[in-house]
Amino acid sequence: MLAPLDLRLLQTFIVLVQTGSFSETSRRLGRTQPAVSLQLNRLQDATGAPLFTKVGRKLVLTNHGELVLGYARTIMGLQDELRSRLAAPKLDGMVVLGMPDLYAAYLLPGILADFRSAYPNVNVELKCALSSKLMASVERAEIDLAIVTGMPAFKVGELVAQEELVWVTSERGSVHLENPVPLAMLPPGNIFRDFGLAALESIGRTWRLRCISESIGGIQAAVFAGIAVSVVGKSSVLPGMRTLGRGDTFPALPKVDLVMYRSARRANPAAEALAGVIVRHFANSALAPSARFVRTQAGSGSHD
């Protein structure tokens, strides 16, 4: 009979996947690097095969490692959920959560409903701003949690969801047939904008900027008015919008990462409970990420 797996080994493995670094893992867990290496070896012995291989200096999960990671996340998630449920009747206070308005109105309702059901005595304050501003607020400990668009300029965070990007225009009108195509975009440095312009240039399609807005509301107004085409998250496509594809001579777009960051200087049990709800909510949704570590994406990373 196989011995039960030590949960501490699974925890170390998950953090190592998130950080990709033995030194950062040891720092986060308060253990020495040799202790982290020993725990990884013990887990590999217990599961019967290597969990990582090296590509250059990078740690890359093996197929066996991907399998173990999925179960490890489930096991640790259930443990966190049990602890949270046991603490729910006693938990109160306030959580300050930051999220760009690109996502907030479309992705937060289910999360907030789940959180309210589990923790009725905790209040949530929402801050909607550009991702770069939210990251600065996390660093200054002005907010407890932030869910932002993953950027190369940002530090490693916890990947919680992946959102598909799509081209949209008004259901009425033919502005998408114009050449150059008029666009409604977020400010320079935004990954939605960077991906969209790069995709058009990759097929030789010319464009011009007709509308620039920091808010999804401004982008939507330009699209509904029939004066521009834009790039939005698939979850924010609304009635009255038409999605464009290859048949309309608009190239496919990649997914973007939604990454969660916690304030390191602002201990808040209620915030940890909300973080757990967020992870579980997305893990059971169509936006569930393929892994829980952040991939580097193209773009300057100066905005959302």
Kinemage of the C-alpha trace (Angstrom):
@kinemage 1
@onewidth
@group {chain A} dominant
@subgroup {mainchain}
@vectorlist {calphas} color= white
{ca met a 1} P 0.000 0.000 0.000
{ca leu a 2} L 1.345 3.434 -0.998
{ca ala a 3} L 2.067 5.885 1.808
{ca pro a 4} L -0.141 9.030 1.947
{ca leu a 5} L 1.338 12.081 0.221
{ca asp a 6} L 2.662 14.785 2.510
{ca leu a 7} L 0.702 17.990 1.801
{ca arg a 8} L 3.825 20.042 2.434
{ca leu a 9} L 5.455 18.401 -0.577
{ca leu a 10} L 2.505 19.359 -2.761
{ca gln a 11} L 2.597 22.927 -1.464
{ca thr a 12} L 6.302 23.228 -2.268
{ca phe a 13} L 5.730 21.771 -5.738
{ca ile a 14} L 2.918 24.244 -6.530
{ca val a 15} L 4.975 27.245 -5.398
{ca leu a 16} L 7.969 26.023 -7.415
{ca val a 17} L 5.780 25.830 -10.527
{ca gln a 18} L 4.513 29.356 -9.872
{ca thr a 19} L 7.965 30.876 -9.340
{ca gly a 20} L 10.155 28.692 -11.573
{ca ser a 21} L 12.929 29.345 -9.060
{ca phe a 22} L 14.288 27.368 -6.104
{ca ser a 23} L 15.567 30.540 -4.449
{ca glu a 24} L 12.230 32.371 -4.725
{ca thr a 25} L 10.370 29.260 -3.564
{ca ser a 26} L 12.603 28.961 -0.510
{ca arg a 27} L 12.066 32.662 0.250
{ca arg a 28} L 8.282 32.399 0.002
{ca leu a 29} L 8.072 29.250 2.113
{ca gly a 30} L 10.711 30.267 4.651
{ca arg a 31} L 12.850 27.210 3.941
{ca thr a 32} L 16.392 26.727 2.710
{ca gln a 33} L 17.058 25.863 -0.934
{ca pro a 34} L 18.430 22.406 0.012
{ca ala a 35} L 15.193 21.750 1.922
{ca val a 36} L 13.132 22.707 -1.140
{ca ser a 37} L 15.256 20.424 -3.356
{ca leu a 38} L 14.861 17.584 -0.860
{ca gln a 39} L 11.082 18.000 -0.787
{ca leu a 40} L 10.930 17.941 -4.597
{ca asn a 41} L 13.012 14.751 -4.653
{ca arg a 42} L 10.735 13.168 -2.049
{ca leu a 43} L 7.657 14.024 -4.114
{ca gln a 44} L 9.255 12.607 -7.266
{ca asp a 45} L 10.090 9.407 -5.382
{ca ala a 46} L 6.543 9.202 -4.044
{ca thr a 47} L 4.929 9.756 -7.455
{ca gly a 48} L 7.365 7.572 -9.362
{ca ala a 49} L 8.767 9.844 -12.083
{ca pro a 50} L 10.545 13.195 -12.655
{ca leu a 51} L 8.282 16.216 -12.373
{ca phe a 52} L 10.544 18.699 -14.161
{ca thr a 53} L 13.038 18.746 -16.980
{ca lys a 54} L 15.420 21.608 -17.757
{ca val a 55} L 15.415 23.621 -20.975
{ca gly a 56} L 18.504 25.755 -20.686
{ca arg a 57} L 18.208 27.142 -17.172
{ca lys a 58} L 14.401 27.019 -17.075
{ca leu a 59} L 12.357 24.406 -15.238
{ca val a 60} L 9.722 22.848 -17.504
{ca leu a 61} L 7.044 20.430 -16.312
{ca thr a 62} L 7.131 16.905 -17.698
{ca asn a 63} L 3.868 15.228 -18.715
{ca his a 64} L 4.001 13.438 -15.364
{ca gly a 65} L 4.542 16.787 -13.666
{ca glu a 66} L 1.491 18.289 -15.391
{ca leu a 67} L -0.603 15.369 -14.132
{ca val a 68} L 0.659 15.715 -10.565
{ca leu a 69} L 0.186 19.494 -10.671
{ca gly a 70} L -3.493 19.154 -11.541
{ca tyr a 71} L -4.139 16.823 -8.623
{ca ala a 72} L -1.933 18.868 -6.278
{ca arg a 73} L -3.920 22.020 -7.018
{ca thr a 74} L -7.185 20.156 -6.420
{ca ile a 75} L -5.994 18.629 -3.129
{ca met a 76} L -4.597 21.909 -1.776
{ca gly a 77} L -7.655 23.792 -3.020
{ca leu a 78} L -9.960 21.448 -1.108
{ca gln a 79} L -7.875 21.929 2.020
{ca asp a 80} L -8.086 25.715 1.643
{ca glu a 81} L -11.806 25.503 0.990
{ca leu a 82} L -12.369 23.429 4.137
{ca arg a 83} L -10.393 25.904 6.233
{ca ser a 84} L -12.272 28.821 4.714
{ca arg a 85} L -15.658 27.232 5.314
{ca leu a 86} L -14.797 26.483 8.924
{ca ala a 87} L -13.689 30.079 9.423
{ca ala a 88} L -16.607 31.637 7.497
{ca pro a 89} L -18.981 32.276 10.421
{ca lys a 90} L -16.237 34.186 12.295
{ca leu a 91} L -14.750 36.111 9.369
{ca asp a 92} L -15.652 39.777 8.959
{ca gly a 93} L -14.013 43.033 7.946
{ca met a 94} L -13.207 44.633 4.593
{ca val a 95} L -11.366 43.545 1.438
{ca val a 96} L -10.154 46.059 -1.154
{ca leu a 97} L -10.066 44.413 -4.587
{ca gly a 98} L -8.681 46.020 -7.722
{ca met a 99} L -9.556 45.073 -11.318
{ca pro a 100} L -9.550 46.950 -14.653
{ca asp a 101} L -13.020 47.887 -15.846
{ca leu a 102} L -12.186 45.904 -19.008
{ca tyr a 103} L -13.138 42.851 -16.961
{ca ala a 104} L -14.933 43.982 -13.810
{ca ala a 105} L -18.531 44.220 -15.031
{ca tyr a 106} L -18.303 40.886 -16.862
{ca leu a 107} L -16.177 38.673 -14.617
{ca leu a 108} L -16.784 39.900 -11.069
{ca pro a 109} L -20.545 39.304 -10.535
{ca gly a 110} L -20.185 35.519 -10.149
{ca ile a 111} L -17.126 35.888 -7.906
{ca leu a 112} L -18.807 38.440 -5.646
{ca ala a 113} L -21.964 36.310 -5.410
{ca asp a 114} L -19.921 33.242 -4.412
{ca phe a 115} L -17.959 35.264 -1.861
{ca arg a 116} L -21.068 36.823 -0.348
{ca ser a 117} L -22.648 33.385 -0.005
{ca ala a 118} L -19.609 31.975 1.823
{ca tyr a 119} L -18.647 35.081 3.840
{ca pro a 120} L -21.741 37.211 4.452
{ca asn a 121} L -20.027 39.392 7.069
{ca val a 122} L -17.162 40.596 4.846
{ca asn a 123} L -17.540 43.776 2.801
{ca val a 124} L -15.756 44.293 -0.526
{ca glu a 125} L -14.525 47.641 -1.836
{ca leu a 126} L -13.789 47.677 -5.587
{ca lys a 127} L -11.132 49.789 -7.295
{ca cys a 128} L -11.299 49.884 -11.113
{ca ala a 129} L -8.192 51.306 -12.809
{ca leu a 130} L -5.516 50.491 -15.378
{ca ser a 131} L -3.405 47.467 -14.497
{ca ser a 132} L -0.241 49.518 -13.960
{ca lys a 133} L -2.037 51.762 -11.460
{ca leu a 134} L -3.444 48.750 -9.608
{ca met a 135} L 0.012 47.179 -9.393
{ca ala a 136} L 1.343 50.388 -7.857
{ca ser a 137} L -1.516 50.318 -5.341
{ca val a 138} L -0.640 46.715 -4.397
{ca glu a 139} L 2.992 47.719 -3.859
{ca arg a 140} L 1.913 50.637 -1.664
{ca ala a 141} L -0.429 48.305 0.296
{ca glu a 142} L -3.416 50.479 -0.597
{ca ile a 143} L -5.388 47.446 -1.794
{ca asp a 144} L -5.412 43.811 -0.681
{ca leu a 145} L -5.775 42.027 -4.027
{ca ala a 146} L -5.516 42.942 -7.689
{ca ile a 147} L -6.493 40.961 -10.776
{ca val a 148} L -4.709 42.502 -13.760
{ca thr a 149} L -3.657 41.716 -17.307
{ca gly a 150} L -0.361 39.815 -17.261
{ca met a 151} L 2.518 42.016 -18.446
{ca pro a 152} L 6.245 41.362 -18.984
{ca ala a 153} L 6.992 44.420 -16.854
{ca phe a 154} L 5.193 42.955 -13.834
{ca lys a 155} L 6.671 40.549 -11.302
{ca val a 156} L 5.627 36.908 -11.177
{ca gly a 157} L 2.041 36.473 -10.017
{ca glu a 158} L -0.628 33.799 -9.812
{ca leu a 159} L -2.302 33.036 -13.134
{ca val a 160} L -6.024 32.670 -12.424
{ca ala a 161} L -7.688 32.934 -15.848
{ca gln a 162} L -7.082 33.331 -19.559
{ca glu a 163} L -9.367 35.527 -21.667
{ca glu a 164} L -9.775 35.158 -25.429
{ca leu a 165} L -9.521 38.383 -27.444
{ca val a 166} L -11.875 39.075 -30.357
{ca trp a 167} L -12.489 41.781 -32.956
{ca val a 168} L -15.879 43.509 -32.684
{ca thr a 169} L -17.902 45.973 -34.712
{ca ser a 170} L -21.508 47.167 -34.694
{ca glu a 171} L -24.141 44.727 -35.884
{ca arg a 172} L -25.345 47.544 -38.136
{ca gly a 173} L -23.072 49.227 -40.649
{ca ser a 174} L -19.974 48.232 -42.568
{ca val a 175} L -17.165 50.199 -40.966
{ca his a 176} L -15.071 47.006 -40.851
{ca leu a 177} L -14.908 47.074 -44.662
{ca glu a 178} L -13.174 50.462 -44.767
{ca asn a 179} L -9.504 50.675 -45.695
{ca pro a 180} L -7.649 51.717 -43.649
{ca val a 181} L -9.867 50.219 -40.962
{ca pro a 182} L -10.857 52.744 -38.238
{ca leu a 183} L -10.060 51.499 -34.745
{ca ala a 184} L -11.158 52.250 -31.176
{ca met a 185} L -8.312 51.269 -28.852
{ca leu a 186} L -6.952 51.678 -25.344
{ca pro a 187} L -3.883 53.899 -24.780
{ca pro a 188} L -0.368 52.970 -25.995
{ca gly a 189} L 1.234 50.097 -24.087
{ca asn a 190} L -1.986 48.131 -23.630
{ca ile a 191} L -1.723 44.471 -24.623
{ca phe a 192} L -5.179 44.462 -26.273
{ca arg a 193} L -3.941 47.289 -28.507
{ca asp a 194} L -0.490 45.776 -29.085
{ca phe a 195} L -1.898 42.404 -30.111
{ca gly a 196} L -4.525 43.956 -32.371
{ca leu a 197} L -2.168 46.243 -34.266
{ca ala a 198} L 0.477 43.537 -34.611
{ca ala a 199} L -2.120 41.112 -35.981
{ca leu a 200} L -3.336 43.597 -38.599
{ca glu a 201} L 0.210 44.397 -39.665
{ca ser a 202} L 1.009 40.680 -39.936
{ca ile a 203} L -1.554 40.359 -42.757
{ca gly a 204} L -0.704 43.721 -44.331
{ca arg a 205} L -3.987 45.399 -43.409
{ca thr a 206} L -3.769 49.154 -42.881
{ca trp a 207} L -5.471 50.944 -39.980
{ca arg a 208} L -6.048 54.340 -38.378
{ca leu a 209} L -7.006 55.288 -34.839
{ca arg a 210} L -10.402 56.946 -34.624
{ca cys a 211} L -10.978 56.661 -30.854
{ca ile a 212} L -8.660 56.191 -27.838
{ca ser a 213} L -10.193 55.492 -24.411
{ca glu a 214} L -8.898 54.210 -21.076
{ca ser a 215} L -12.371 52.867 -20.308
{ca ile a 216} L -14.271 49.954 -21.835
{ca gly a 217} L -17.280 52.300 -21.885
{ca gly a 218} L -15.595 54.594 -24.405
{ca ile a 219} L -14.587 51.644 -26.591
{ca gln a 220} L -18.128 50.268 -26.513
{ca ala a 221} L -19.611 53.651 -27.429
{ca ala a 222} L -17.422 53.870 -30.542
{ca val a 223} L -18.332 50.313 -31.558
{ca phe a 224} L -22.081 50.743 -30.980
{ca ala a 225} L -22.008 54.044 -32.902
{ca gly a 226} L -20.643 52.157 -35.904
{ca ile a 227} L -17.580 54.402 -36.221
{ca ala a 228} L -14.840 51.921 -35.316
{ca val a 229} L -13.707 48.340 -34.880
{ca ser a 230} L -12.079 47.286 -31.602
{ca val a 231} L -10.416 44.444 -29.692
{ca val a 232} L -12.182 43.272 -26.513
{ca gly a 233} L -12.268 40.251 -24.253
{ca lys a 234} L -14.744 37.647 -25.452
{ca ser a 235} L -16.595 37.808 -22.116
{ca ser a 236} L -17.383 41.500 -22.725
{ca val a 237} L -19.077 41.064 -26.123
{ca leu a 238} L -22.584 42.524 -25.808
{ca pro a 239} L -25.811 42.347 -27.842
{ca gly a 240} L -25.481 44.797 -30.720
{ca met a 241} L -21.862 43.807 -31.349
{ca arg a 242} L -20.736 41.575 -34.171
{ca thr a 243} L -17.613 39.429 -33.811
{ca leu a 244} L -15.249 39.548 -36.796
{ca gly a 245} L -13.021 36.728 -38.015
{ca arg a 246} L -10.876 35.516 -40.872
{ca gly a 247} L -13.825 35.623 -43.262
{ca asp a 248} L -13.974 39.384 -42.642
{ca thr a 249} L -10.176 39.680 -43.195
{ca phe a 250} L -9.510 40.103 -39.478
{ca pro a 251} L -6.763 37.818 -38.083
{ca ala a 252} L -7.086 35.580 -35.041
{ca leu a 253} L -5.954 37.045 -31.726
{ca pro a 254} L -4.233 35.319 -28.767
{ca lys a 255} L -5.491 34.947 -25.224
{ca val a 256} L -4.375 37.251 -22.433
{ca asp a 257} L -3.486 36.201 -18.901
{ca leu a 258} L -5.381 37.454 -15.874
{ca val a 259} L -2.967 37.450 -12.960
{ca met a 260} L -3.693 37.886 -9.251
{ca tyr a 261} L -1.389 39.769 -6.902
{ca arg a 262} L -1.602 40.036 -3.117
{ca ser a 263} L -0.298 42.854 -0.956
{ca ala a 264} L 2.769 41.545 0.878
{ca arg a 265} L 2.513 44.285 3.512
{ca arg a 266} L -1.187 44.059 4.288
{ca ala a 267} L -2.129 40.884 6.165
{ca asn a 268} L -5.870 40.316 5.866
{ca pro a 269} L -7.549 36.916 6.427
{ca ala a 270} L -10.650 38.109 4.575
{ca ala a 271} L -8.496 38.918 1.532
{ca glu a 272} L -7.039 35.415 1.581
{ca ala a 273} L -10.563 34.014 1.681
{ca leu a 274} L -11.524 36.128 -1.351
{ca ala a 275} L -8.359 35.010 -3.171
{ca gly a 276} L -9.399 31.404 -2.635
{ca val a 277} L -12.877 32.074 -3.997
{ca ile a 278} L -11.378 33.786 -7.067
{ca val a 279} L -9.051 30.859 -7.838
{ca arg a 280} L -11.820 28.273 -7.433
{ca his a 281} L -14.329 30.318 -9.444
{ca phe a 282} L -12.065 30.650 -12.471
{ca ala a 283} L -10.811 27.054 -12.187
{ca asn a 284} L -14.408 25.902 -12.724
{ca ser a 285} L -15.128 28.338 -15.566
{ca ala a 286} L -14.485 28.547 -19.301
{ca leu a 287} L -11.580 30.888 -18.484
{ca ala a 288} L -9.661 28.273 -16.466
{ca pro a 289} L -5.924 28.593 -17.217
{ca ser a 290} L -3.890 25.680 -18.531
{ca ala a 291} L -1.374 26.193 -15.685
{ca arg a 292} L -0.941 28.388 -12.628
{ca phe a 293} L 2.307 30.120 -13.579
{ca val a 294} L 2.548 33.288 -15.692
{ca arg a 295} L 3.829 33.157 -19.239
{ca thr a 296} L 5.627 36.178 -20.714
{ca gln a 297} L 3.499 37.993 -23.280
{ca ala a 298} L 4.351 40.511 -25.973
{ca gly a 299} L 3.737 44.182 -25.327
{ca ser a 300} L 5.344 46.964 -23.360
{ca gly a 301} L 3.334 46.405 -20.206
{ca ser a 302} L 2.765 50.059 -19.407
{ca his a 303} L -1.022 49.895 -19.051
{ca asp a 304} L -3.650 47.128 -18.862
